[in-house]
Amino acid sequence: MKSTQAPRAARLAPAARRAQILSAAADLALADGLERVTLRAVADRLEVRHGLITHYFNAAEDLVVEAFIAAASADREVMFPAEGTPLERIAHLARVNDSIEAGPLARLWLNARHLSRFSAPLAAALAEQDAKDHARLREVIDDGVRSGDFVVPDAASAAVRILLAVDGVCAYANDPEAYATATAARFVAETAEHVLGLERGALRRTP
């Protein structure tokens, strides 16, 4: 009779194993939602024993929170590349968030904001990731002010307004048709242009 037990996992260093578990959990969160991130689901995804996951994460909530942090951190590196002029970096941010390809990450953030009502650890993680995004965006805006690309009286407020535009687009992540309208297609870009003192269409013309 064929055994139904999960195969014994290949031995990995603890740090590598933990990273593997978090990567699988983040992928699951992006594909199916944070509600589907369970210890059993991650074990099945990695084809390992359930006990291996509980060795690193005692509770599913811990894994959900860390999965969100891992996905949000990876998202930040996509949204805010280190290379390029301030104008190019803002144009990249707008293109990423105004595209339908942003859907999976937008749904993840929308999902996390909803679930944070019921989970204090997730709410704390969400606030921390929001603060990091704000800090990263403010750095770009400050660089643009120094270079003369942007005319901004208050960089912190400008960053908040642009991120609110990003969240506004995220709010419709479960309605793909919302991205199909001409207005929605450039909402983040047009908001950024207005907030940063740029000419209308400046970000579209920026490579």
BAZAMI-644049 format. One record per residue (C-alpha): residue number from 1; residue in three letters; x, y, z. Coordinates in pm, whole numbers. Example, Ala and Ser with C-alpha at 12.3 -4.5 7.8 and 13.67 -1.06 7.14 Angstrom:
2
pos code east north up
1 ALA 1230 -450 780
2 SER 1367 -106 714
//
This chain:
207
pos code east north up
1 MET 0 0 0
2 LYS 141 340 -98
3 SER 218 574 193
4 THR 25 901 209
5 GLN 275 1068 441
6 ALA 456 1377 318
7 PRO 811 1302 210
8 ARG 1093 1390 445
9 ALA 1232 1729 347
10 ALA 1591 1766 237
11 ARG 1801 1913 514
12 LEU 1854 2288 489
13 ALA 2022 2537 718
14 PRO 1763 2695 952
15 ALA 1786 3038 787
16 ALA 1744 2887 440
17 ARG 1450 2673 551
18 ARG 1276 2968 712
19 ALA 1328 3175 399
20 GLN 1186 2891 188
21 ILE 875 2871 408
22 LEU 822 3246 394
23 SER 864 3252 17
24 ALA 603 2979 -22
25 ALA 366 3158 216
26 ALA 410 3488 31
27 ASP 342 3318 -303
28 LEU 30 3160 -156
29 ALA -87 3496 -20
30 LEU -41 3662 -360
31 ALA -218 3383 -545
32 ASP -506 3299 -312
33 GLY -519 3557 -32
34 LEU -389 3579 323
35 GLU -685 3374 448
36 ARG -543 3074 262
37 VAL -205 3096 433
38 THR -220 2813 685
39 LEU 51 2592 827
40 ARG -100 2294 645
41 ALA -132 2476 312
42 VAL 232 2587 318
43 ALA 345 2236 412
44 ASP 147 2094 121
45 ARG 289 2357 -115
46 LEU 644 2262 -17
47 GLU 557 1891 2
48 VAL 699 1863 353
49 ARG 568 1742 686
50 HIS 335 1973 877
51 GLY 562 1954 1179
52 LEU 845 2116 985
53 ILE 640 2434 943
54 THR 533 2444 1310
55 HIS 900 2413 1408
56 TYR 953 2763 1263
57 PHE 606 2915 1313
58 ASN 399 2820 1617
59 ALA 76 2973 1489
60 ALA -79 3042 1151
61 GLU -118 3412 1240
62 ASP 259 3445 1279
63 LEU 308 3297 933
64 VAL 38 3521 781
65 VAL 199 3834 923
66 GLU 547 3739 807
67 ALA 418 3633 466
68 PHE 263 3976 423
69 ILE 585 4146 533
70 ALA 788 3938 287
71 ALA 554 4016 -3
72 ALA 527 4386 85
73 SER 904 4417 117
74 ALA 954 4260 -225
75 ASP 685 4493 -363
76 ARG 876 4793 -227
77 GLU 1188 4699 -419
78 VAL 981 4676 -738
79 MET 807 5010 -681
80 PHE 1115 5205 -577
81 PRO 1419 5110 -786
82 ALA 1750 5251 -667
83 GLU 1864 5351 -1015
84 GLY 1743 5643 -1226
85 THR 1667 6010 -1183
86 PRO 1393 6116 -939
87 LEU 1163 6181 -1236
88 GLU 1233 5835 -1381
89 ARG 1172 5670 -1046
90 ILE 837 5844 -996
91 ALA 739 5758 -1355
92 HIS 822 5393 -1280
93 LEU 613 5400 -962
94 ALA 317 5541 -1155
95 ARG 347 5289 -1440
96 VAL 361 4995 -1201
97 ASN 57 5105 -1003
98 ASP -149 5221 -1301
99 SER -114 4886 -1477
100 ILE -343 4585 -1449
101 GLU -31 4378 -1378
102 ALA -31 4539 -1032
103 GLY -347 4343 -952
104 PRO -201 4061 -737
105 LEU -6 4296 -511
106 ALA -295 4542 -498
107 ARG -527 4262 -388
108 LEU -276 4160 -121
109 TRP -269 4510 28
110 LEU -649 4536 10
111 ASN -674 4196 176
112 ALA -429 4293 451
113 ARG -608 4620 526
114 HIS -935 4429 572
115 LEU -792 4152 789
116 SER -593 4396 1004
117 ARG -925 4489 1170
118 PHE -921 4148 1335
119 SER -548 4099 1395
120 ALA -338 4338 1602
121 PRO -8 4183 1482
122 LEU -114 4225 1118
123 ALA -227 4583 1186
124 ALA 114 4658 1335
125 ALA 291 4500 1037
126 LEU 72 4696 796
127 ALA 153 5024 971
128 GLU 524 4943 960
129 GLN 517 4861 588
130 ASP 316 5177 516
131 ALA 576 5382 703
132 LYS 860 5223 506
133 ASP 686 5295 175
134 HIS 629 5654 284
135 ALA 994 5694 383
136 ARG 1117 5548 54
137 LEU 887 5771 -151
138 ARG 982 6077 51
139 GLU 1349 6008 -24
140 VAL 1272 6012 -397
141 ILE 1072 6334 -364
142 ASP 1348 6500 -159
143 ASP 1600 6403 -428
144 GLY 1372 6554 -692
145 VAL 1335 6878 -499
146 ARG 1713 6906 -468
147 SER 1761 6837 -839
148 GLY 1494 7091 -933
149 ASP 1266 6829 -1095
150 PHE 988 6876 -839
151 VAL 831 7184 -682
152 VAL 699 7062 -350
153 PRO 642 7275 -38
154 ASP 602 6969 189
155 ALA 762 6640 79
156 ALA 596 6437 357
157 SER 247 6552 256
158 ALA 325 6494 -111
159 ALA 427 6135 -35
160 VAL 103 6076 158
161 ARG -109 6206 -130
162 ILE 65 5989 -388
163 LEU 33 5680 -169
164 LEU -336 5758 -116
165 ALA -373 5753 -494
166 VAL -198 5414 -501
167 ASP -437 5286 -234
168 GLY -731 5429 -426
169 VAL -637 5217 -725
170 CYS -581 4918 -495
171 ALA -938 4953 -368
172 TYR -1062 4837 -710
173 ALA -816 4549 -744
174 ASN -1098 4294 -743
175 ASP -1270 4471 -1032
176 PRO -1038 4442 -1336
177 GLU -1276 4650 -1547
178 ALA -1197 4950 -1328
179 TYR -846 4956 -1476
180 ALA -984 4965 -1830
181 THR -1109 5324 -1820
182 ALA -889 5606 -1946
183 THR -923 5794 -1616
184 ALA -819 5501 -1401
185 ALA -534 5410 -1634
186 ARG -337 5721 -1536
187 PHE -480 5806 -1195
188 VAL -156 5759 -998
189 ALA 50 5935 -1266
190 GLU -182 6235 -1287
191 THR -200 6263 -909
192 ALA 180 6253 -884
193 GLU 215 6514 -1157
194 HIS -23 6748 -977
195 VAL 135 6695 -634
196 LEU 493 6733 -759
197 GLY 434 7042 -969
198 LEU 489 6864 -1302
199 GLU 327 6936 -1635
200 ARG 37 6709 -1726
201 GLY 177 6411 -1920
202 ALA 533 6462 -1793
203 LEU 552 6114 -1641
204 ARG 411 5952 -1954
205 ARG 693 6112 -2157
206 THR 958 5996 -1908
207 PRO 1124 5663 -2000
//
